[in-house]
Amino acid sequence: MSPSSTPRVRLATHDDLPALRALIDRSVRGLSADVYDARQIDSALVHVFGPDTRLIDDGTYYVIVDDGGALLAGGGWSRRRTLFGGDQMKGVEDPLLDPATEPARIRAFFVDPSAARRGLGRRLLETCRDAAAAAGFRSLALAATLPGVPLYAALGFVEVERFVQVMPDGVGLPLVRMTRGIA
């Protein structure tokens, strides 16, 4: 991303999936290596991290692209119960949440390491927060990776609990459940 470029936020489409998969791999490998070991990263890329096509279908997943159309970041929100994970973690059902009593989910935020710490995550979160508020939600919840915790804390999220997601190969991935109000 050059300093003179103007990245823009847009809704993701199924045509973005190949570039999104590549972005997720770069993001996880580049931004998690100081926190997670190689086995955790490799396992999470197979079993946890990946596109959630239901978010794309629901019109709640966004990407940020540079002037040339390259994906710099992606992230979304959901009105569905699933808290985290790509298509590989999905069951058949993913029931809708009640916006009056349940928090919208902030989901699948990934930033290209070359564009990290330039406000893209904040822009995505603001876009998601505004859309969730327009849908009647009053709060947000997410499961943060350890490298993501500082960003989310800076954006007003508070830690609810730390837990370990044990993947099918037995490898554990520490995550942090966090919440915040929309207002």
Secondary structure, 3 states (H helix, E strand, C coil): CCCCCCCEEEECCHHHHHHHHHHHHHHHHHHHCCCCCHHHHHHHHHHCCCCCHHHHHHCCEEEEECCCCCEEEEEEEECECCCCCCHHHCCCCCCECCCCCCCEEEEEEEECHHHCCCCHHHHHHHHHHHHHHHCCCCEEEEEEEHHHHHHHHHCCCEEEEEEEEECCCCCEEEEEEEEEECC
